[in-house]
Amino acid sequence: MKTMLKLLTLMLAFTLILTMAACAGDDDKTTTEKLQTTQTTDVAAVTTTENQITTDINENNTIDELTTEDASVVRLETKADVLNYFNTCINKVKPNSKTITQKYERNTFDGEIDLGNKFLEKLAGPLVDSNMGDLPEKKDKDLLSENDKVMFFPVEGENWSSKLTLNNIKDAKYTLKDGVYTITITLKNDKASADIGAGDANAGKALTPIAVETIYDNAGPAKSILKNVKIGYRNGKLVAQIDEKTGNVIAYNTYMDWELSLTALGLNINIEFGLEKDYKVKW
C-alpha cells in the first residue's frame, strides 16, 4: 500500500492548504481487512487448430464449470468459460509460481482537480503532478516468498487473486497467438463508497481496494477536518497472458481509475487517479 499512502499523504497536503484558508472540523470512518483462503485447481492444456482466435461473448451466459469429454482440452466458447479459465489460472499464481516480478506500479492523473476554489486548485496541481509516474520501490521488485506473493500480488493481502463472477464484469475476451492466450476482463464500475474492501463490490474481487481508513490514518492533525471520505472505481481492466499448454500465467497487468471524494472545511473535493500494475511470472 505504499503507493496509496503516498497519494493519501498528497490529500493531507490538500487539506493543509485548505486549513490556511479557513477552519472547521469533524470525524472519521473505518474499514477492516481480512485474510481468506481459497482452493485452486490446475488448468489442463488448452488446444486449438487455429493460430489466432478472437471472441466477443454474449452477456447473458451464466457460470458453469468447464467440462469437456477430453480432460486435456478446455473450450472457451462462452463468457463464462473465459472467466472460469481466468479465475482458475490467476488463482494458482500465488501458491504455485516460482517467482513473481512486479515490473512497475504507475500512478497517473488525467482529470481535473475539483476543490471548489480556482486558487486552491492551481496550488494543488503541481503537488499532484510531482507524485505521478512509476513508484521506484516497485520497479522490478521480485516476490520470492509466499508472504511477499500474498502481500504484493493482487488482491494484495489475500491468498486469492480473483473472486469474479459474471455479475462483476462487463466483458471477457481472449486471443490465442503463438501458444499464448491473452485474456482481457473489463470490470463494472463501483460508485464511491466508504465500505469497499477486498472481496467486495466489483473492483474488490480482483483489484486491491484502497481502504478509506487509510485516508484518516495518514491525515494526522488534519483528520478532524475530513468528512464523508469515499472511494469509487471505474474502468477496471485485467489482462493476463497464459501459456496454452500449461495454463500458467506468464504476465499480468491491472488497471483502474479510482476517485477520492471528501468534504473538508465545507468544500467538496473530488480527485481521480489512474493506477496500473504490471507483473511477470516464472514457474
C-alpha positions in Angstrom: 0.0 0.0 0.0 3.0 2.4 -0.2 1.7 4.0 -3.3 -1.7 4.5 -1.8 0.0 6.0 1.3 1.9 8.4 -0.9 -1.2 9.5 -2.6 -3.1 9.8 0.6 -0.4 11.9 2.0 -1.0 14.1 -1.0 -4.6 14.5 0.1 -3.3 15.5 3.5 -1.3 18.3 1.9 -4.5 19.4 0.2 -6.3 19.7 3.4 -3.4 21.6 5.0 -3.7 24.1 2.1 -7.3 24.4 2.8 -6.6 24.9 6.5 -4.7 28.1 5.7 -7.9 29.5 4.1 -10.4 28.6 6.7 -11.1 26.5 9.8 -13.6 23.8 10.8 -13.7 20.2 11.9 -15.3 16.8 12.1 -14.9 13.0 12.3 -13.9 9.7 10.7 -14.9 6.3 9.4 -13.2 2.9 9.4 -13.0 -0.3 7.4 -11.4 -3.6 8.1 -9.3 -6.1 6.1 -9.2 -9.8 6.3 -7.1 -12.7 5.0 -9.0 -15.5 3.3 -8.0 -18.8 1.7 -9.4 -20.4 -1.4 -8.8 -23.7 -3.1 -7.2 -23.6 -6.5 -7.2 -26.2 -9.2 -4.7 -26.9 -12.0 -5.7 -26.0 -15.5 -5.4 -28.6 -18.2 -3.8 -27.7 -21.5 -6.0 -25.8 -24.0 -5.7 -26.9 -27.6 -7.0 -25.4 -30.8 -6.4 -25.8 -34.6 -6.4 -22.0 -35.2 -3.3 -19.9 -34.7 -5.3 -16.9 -33.5 -8.8 -16.6 -32.1 -10.7 -13.5 -31.0 -14.1 -13.8 -29.3 -16.7 -11.3 -28.0 -19.0 -13.3 -25.9 -22.7 -13.0 -25.1 -23.5 -11.0 -21.9 -26.3 -13.4 -20.9 -24.3 -16.5 -20.2 -24.2 -18.0 -16.7 -21.3 -19.5 -14.9 -20.9 -23.3 -15.2 -17.9 -25.5 -14.5 -15.7 -26.0 -17.6 -16.3 -29.6 -18.7 -15.2 -31.5 -21.8 -15.1 -35.1 -22.8 -11.4 -34.9 -23.0 -9.8 -33.7 -19.7 -6.8 -32.4 -21.7 -9.0 -29.8 -23.5 -10.6 -26.7 -22.2 -13.0 -25.0 -24.6 -13.5 -21.2 -24.3 -16.8 -20.8 -26.0 -18.8 -18.5 -23.7 -18.1 -15.6 -21.5 -18.5 -17.9 -18.5 -15.8 -20.3 -19.9 -13.4 -17.4 -20.3 -14.0 -16.1 -16.8 -13.7 -19.5 -15.2 -10.5 -20.2 -17.1 -9.1 -16.8 -16.0 -10.1 -17.4 -12.4 -8.5 -20.8 -12.2 -5.3 -19.7 -13.8 -4.8 -16.5 -11.8 -5.7 -18.1 -8.5 -2.8 -20.6 -8.8 -0.2 -17.9 -9.2 0.4 -17.1 -5.5 0.5 -20.7 -4.2 2.3 -22.3 -7.2 4.6 -19.9 -9.1 8.3 -19.8 -8.5 8.8 -16.1 -8.8 6.6 -13.1 -9.4 8.3 -9.9 -10.5 6.5 -6.6 -10.3 7.7 -4.7 -13.3 6.2 -1.4 -12.3 3.4 0.4 -10.4 2.3 3.6 -12.2 0.2 6.5 -11.0 -1.4 8.8 -13.5 -3.6 11.8 -13.3 -5.5 12.9 -16.4 -8.5 14.7 -14.9 -9.1 18.0 -13.2 -8.8 18.9 -9.6 -12.1 20.0 -8.2 -11.6 21.7 -4.9 -14.4 24.2 -5.4 -11.9 27.0 -5.5 -9.8 28.0 -8.5 -6.9 29.4 -6.4 -6.6 26.2 -4.4 -6.8 24.1 -7.5 -3.9 26.0 -9.0 -1.9 25.3 -5.9 -2.8 21.7 -5.8 -1.9 21.0 -9.4 1.9 20.9 -9.2 1.6 18.8 -6.0 -0.4 16.2 -7.8 2.0 16.1 -10.8 5.0 15.6 -8.6 3.5 12.4 -7.2 2.7 10.8 -10.5 4.7 8.3 -12.5 6.3 5.0 -11.6 7.0 4.1 -7.9 10.7 3.5 -7.6 10.4 0.8 -4.9 8.0 -1.2 -7.0 10.2 -1.3 -10.2 11.4 -4.8 -11.0 10.6 -6.0 -7.5 10.9 -9.8 -7.1 8.4 -11.5 -4.9 10.0 -14.7 -3.8 8.5 -15.7 -0.5 4.9 -17.0 0.0 4.3 -13.9 2.2 5.5 -11.5 -0.4 3.3 -13.0 -3.1 0.3 -12.8 -0.8 1.0 -9.2 0.2 2.1 -7.7 -3.1 0.3 -9.6 -5.9 -3.4 -8.7 -6.5 -5.5 -8.9 -4.5 -2.9 -7.6 -2.0 -3.1 -9.1 1.5 -5.2 -12.0 0.3 -4.4 -15.7 -0.5 -6.5 -15.4 -3.7 -6.4 -13.3 -6.8 -9.9 -13.3 -8.2 -13.4 -14.0 -7.0 -15.0 -12.5 -10.0 -18.4 -13.7 -11.3 -20.3 -12.7 -14.4 -22.2 -10.2 -12.2 -18.9 -8.2 -11.7 -17.7 -7.9 -15.3 -18.7 -6.0 -18.4 -16.8 -8.2 -20.8 -14.4 -11.2 -21.2 -12.4 -11.6 -24.4 -9.5 -13.7 -25.5 -7.0 -14.1 -28.3 -4.7 -17.0 -28.9 -1.4 -16.4 -30.7 1.8 -18.4 -30.8 0.7 -20.7 -28.0 -0.2 -17.8 -25.6 -3.7 -16.8 -24.6 -4.3 -13.1 -23.8 -7.4 -12.8 -21.7 -8.9 -9.4 -21.1 -11.5 -8.9 -18.4 -13.2 -5.5 -18.0 -15.0 -4.8 -14.7 -18.2 -3.0 -13.9 -17.8 0.4 -12.2 -18.2 0.9 -8.5 -19.9 4.1 -7.1 -17.9 5.9 -4.5 -18.3 4.2 -1.1 -16.7 4.0 2.3 -17.1 0.3 2.5 -15.4 -1.4 -0.5 -12.8 -3.9 0.8 -11.1 -7.0 -0.6 -13.8 -9.3 -2.0 -16.4 -6.5 -2.1 -18.4 -4.9 -4.9 -16.7 -5.4 -8.4 -13.2 -3.9 -8.1 -12.6 -5.6 -4.7 -12.9 -9.1 -6.2 -9.8 -8.8 -8.4 -8.1 -5.4 -7.7 -6.6 -4.2 -4.5 -9.1 -1.7 -3.0 -7.9 1.4 -1.2 -9.1 1.4 2.4 -10.9 4.6 3.5 -9.4 4.2 7.0 -6.0 4.7 5.4 -7.1 8.2 4.4 -7.9 9.0 8.0 -4.8 7.2 9.4 -2.5 9.3 7.3 -4.2 12.6 7.9 -2.6 13.3 11.2 -3.8 16.5 12.8 -6.0 17.2 9.8 -8.1 14.1 10.5 -10.7 16.0 12.3 -11.5 18.2 9.3 -12.1 15.3 6.9 -15.7 14.2 6.4 -17.6 11.9 4.1 -14.5 10.2 2.6 -15.4 7.8 -0.2 -13.6 6.0 -2.9 -15.0 4.8 -6.3 -13.6 2.7 -9.0 -14.0 2.9 -12.8 -12.5 1.4 -16.0 -11.1 -1.6 -14.2 -9.2 -3.9 -16.7 -7.3 -7.1 -16.2 -5.1 -8.6 -18.9 -3.5 -12.0 -18.3 -1.1 -13.8 -20.7 -1.4 -17.5 -20.2 0.6 -20.4 -21.6 -1.7 -22.5 -23.8 0.0 -25.9 -22.8 0.3 -25.4 -19.1 -2.4 -22.9 -18.1 0.3 -20.9 -16.3 0.0 -17.1 -16.2 3.2 -15.6 -17.5 2.3 -11.9 -17.5 -0.4 -9.9 -15.7 -1.4 -6.3 -16.0 -4.1 -4.5 -14.0 -5.5 -1.0 -14.4 -8.2 1.1 -12.6 -9.3 4.6 -12.2 -10.0 5.5 -8.6 -11.8 8.6 -7.4 -11.3 10.1 -4.0 -14.1 12.3 -2.8 -14.4 14.0 0.6 -15.5 17.1 2.4 -13.1 19.4 4.2 -13.8 22.8 5.6 -17.1 22.9 3.8 -15.5 22.2 0.4 -16.3 19.2 -1.7 -13.1 17.7 -3.0 -13.1 15.2 -5.9 -9.9 13.9 -7.5 -9.4 10.9 -9.8 -6.2 8.9 -10.3 -5.2 6.1 -12.5 -3.3 3.1 -11.1 -1.6 0.5 -13.3 0.4 -2.5 -12.1 2.4 -4.9 -14.2 3.8 -8.4 -13.4 5.8 -11.2 -14.9 5.6 -14.7 -13.5 8.0 -17.6 -13.6 7.2 -21.3 -12.9 
